[in-house]
Amino acid sequence: MKIILLKDIPGLGQFGNTVTVKAGYARNYLVPYGMAVFCNVNNIKELQSKNHEIQLKEKIDIKNAQLRILQIKKISPITIFTKSRETGKLFGSIGLKEILHEITELGVSVEKHELMIADNVIRKTGKYYIIFQPYTHVSCYILVRIIAQ
């Protein structure tokens, strides 16, 4: 039985692909759970119009993400002052929460899930590069300097 996938299914295909599966698998699992629709002329036309809308929305999201990256690059590097020992080791650590607070203080709105630190926390003074990823496959590095008070 031919079906059109509405979701990415590992081992079967990706969104929009037309695949052939056993009739019971399609009728009892894929179609009732909204993972696929039967392959007919109406569903093909509907999928094409839906696919066009998705592509337009994705272009808009990518443009917005690029504009947000430009805002981040204007305020980079970010400097955080904190207490540390003479060896450079911090009393405590700097995490996403502190970096997020500094970025929002500079006037740029960022969500916590958009930032990534290589080791999850920073424990020494120095320069670190944090990844800012506002959208899939759209990212940049933010220079964060940790300086002892």
Salt bridges, closest charged atoms under 4 A:
ASP61 OD2 - LYS57 NZ 3.04
GLU105 OE2 - HIS101 NE2 3.20
GLU114 OE1 - ARG68 NH2 2.75
